[in-house]
Amino acid sequence: MTAPGWHLAQANIGRLLAPPEDPQVAGFFAELDRINALAEASPGFVWRLTGEGNNATDLQPTPDPQLIVNLSVWQDAEALFGFVYRSAHTPVMARRKHWFERFDGHYQVLWWIGAGETPSVSDVFARLWMLERFGPSAHAFTFKARFPAPGLPGAPVDMRPDPWCEGRA
């Protein structure tokens, strides 16, 4: 449900199995432009983080050069859910174990931001920490326990993401 005045921020992080130039992760990098274009053409897409290129993989948010961040903003949870779990993005995401280490804890987080706001990489790590430390809340949640936008009534909703891609190892 679209919430006037609010957009949904989403982030996920992952640690590549090998450095970006290694052939072991070449399949991931080969898909990036296509998947990013698909996101931008998807209903409800608002914004995504990019670095020097057309993606954010060159950003170094931590001392670990193999840890990468994906951050985007959507009009609502349904639009994001459709892109993540019901588009050509889904089969690519299903292959993430070929390119990324198994993550210990939450690697995906959602939160509401004011329409027109742009979240930061620091927000990503703060929200992941909140989710890991306190569990799903109105401040940091998942598709399995999605909270309504501020000011809207309702309890957390389980959007029933595919079990293999709920955002937690």
Buried (B, 14 or more C-beta within 10 A) or exposed (E): EEBEEBBBBBBBBBBBBEEBEEEEBEEBBEBBEEBBEBBEEBEBBBBBBBEEEEBBBEBEBBEEEBBBBBBBBBBBBBBBBBBBBEBEBEEBBEEBEEBBBEBEEBBBBBBBBEEEBEBEBEBBBBBBBBBBEEEBEEBBBBBBBBBBBEEEEEEBBEBEBEEEBBBBE
